Each structure stands twice: as structure tokens, then as C-alpha cells.
Amino acid sequence: MSRHKSKSIPGRNLRLAEQIQKDLAGLIQREFDVSRVGLITLSGVELTPDYAHAKVYFTVLGAEPDATQVLLNEKAGWLHSQLYRMLHIHTVPTLHFLHDDQIVRGLEMSQLIDRAMRSGPDSGVPDEPDDKA
């Protein structure tokens, strides 16, 4: 029975994704003008099992998400080359930037819940019917 596992180690995928996120965040902070692209926050990186591609999720304040996504994807090749210099791995993934709208959706859901709570039953009406007959 062989001890060698053919599948990649799951922990390595997570560690590499976290390192890519950390390094990209530093690069973006140093190299991009906030007044042009807004304040970009990387919210996650998903790697394919073969490390060939990475989906980089971001949020942005102070700029349109679509315009920022276009700019980031235009600069993906340059960011890839910078990562290649920083990381000591054989394959640096191709970067694909995607706007992470989970935060926006979460805020919208929170507002809906707040509205429903405000327009809910009056505080004078009991929650359960009276069983006294």
C-alpha cells in the first residue's frame, strides 16, 4: 500500500490562497491610486486544485465596482508577474478579479429585517392567544 497521496494537500491550497490574498492586498495598496480606484479590500481567494487559476474577490468603497473590476482585470498580468517574484512556487495562478457582493446583500437583508421589525405587531398585542375560555 502506497503512502503517497495523489491529491494535493487541502491545507496547502488554503495557505497558498491566504498568502496570495495577503501579497495582492499589499501590492494593490502600494501601487494603486485610491482616488482613482477607490479603497479596495480583498475578501477572499479561491484556487483551482491545480493552482492554475485564482478567483480574487474584492469589495470597494469610493468607486464603482464594475469600473474597479475592469481595471483590476486589466492589471492582472502585471500583478501576476509581481506575485511570481514574491512567491516561491512553481505555478503562480492566473488572476481573475470578481466583485464580492455578499457584504452589500448582507446589508440589504439587515435593512429588510429592521424594517420588518419596526412594522411588526404592536407591542400591546400578546404574541400568543389567551387559552382562558
N, C-alpha and C positions, 0 to 999 in steps of 0.2 A: 504494500500500500504506500503510495507516494504522499509525502508530507507537503509537497509543493501545490499551492492552490493557483489555479489558472486565472481566477478573477482577481481584480485589483482589490487592495485593502480598502474597505469603506472609510476608515479613519483618515487615510491619506487623501482621499478625494475632498473630505471636509476641511482638512488642514490646508490643502492647496487652495481651495476656494476662499478660505479666510485670508490667506496670505495675499492672494490676488486682490481681494477687496481692499485690504489694508494698503497695499502698494499703489493701487489705482487711485484710492482716495487721496493719498499724499501727492501723487503726480497731478491730479486734477486741481487740488488746492494750490499747488505751486505754479502751475503752468497756464491755468485758465483765468481770464479776467472776469471777476464776479459781476461787474457791471454789464458785461455782455451776455453771459450765460446764466446768470443767477447763482444762487447758493445751491450747489449740488451735493446731495447726500447719497451715498451708495447704500442700499438697503439689503443687498444680497447678491451672491454669485452662485450660479448653478453650472456645474461642469458635466460634460458628457463623459461616459465611462472611459473613453479612450483619450480624454483630455484635449481633444482637437478643437472643441468649441466651448465658449463660456457665455451664458446669458448673464448680463450685468444689469441688475435692477437698480433704478435710481429714482429719487424724488428731487424736486427743485422748487425753490422759493425765489420770487422776484423775476421770473421769466416764464415764457410759455413752454410747457413740457414738450410739445411737438418740435419746436424750434431747437430746443436743447438736445433732444434725441437725435435730430438730423446732424447737428454739429458734432456730437459725441461719436456718432457712427462714421462721420467723415474723418474724424481724428483717430479712429480705432486702429488703423495701421501704425500710426506713429506711437500710440500708447502701447501697442503690441511690441514694437521694437524696444521701447523703454523697459517694458516688463522683461523682455528677453535678456537685457543687460543686468537686471536686478535679481531675477530668479535663476537658480542653478538647476534647471531641469531640462530634459531633452526636448520636450514638446511644450511650447507655450501656446495656449489656446487662442484661436481667433475670437475676437471680442464682438459681441452683439449687445448693444445697449437697448434696454426696454424701460419705458416709464412705469414705475410701480404705483398703481392707483389704489392699492389696498388702504393706504392711510386716508385718502380722500373718501373712499367708500365707507370706511370706519367712522369718520367724522359725520358723514351724511346719515348713517344709521343711528349714531348717537343723537343727532338733532331730531330725527324722527321719533325716537324713544322719548326724548324730553318733551316734544310736542304732545305725544300721546298721553304722557303722564299728567301734563297740565290740563288737558281737555278731558281727562278721565272722569270717573264717577265723583260726585260731590263728597266731601269729607263727612257730611251729616248722614249719608245713606249707609247703612250697615252692609258689609261685604257679603254676609250670609243671611238667608232668610230666617226669620224667627220661627222656631219649631213649636212655640206655645199655641195651642188651639183651644 
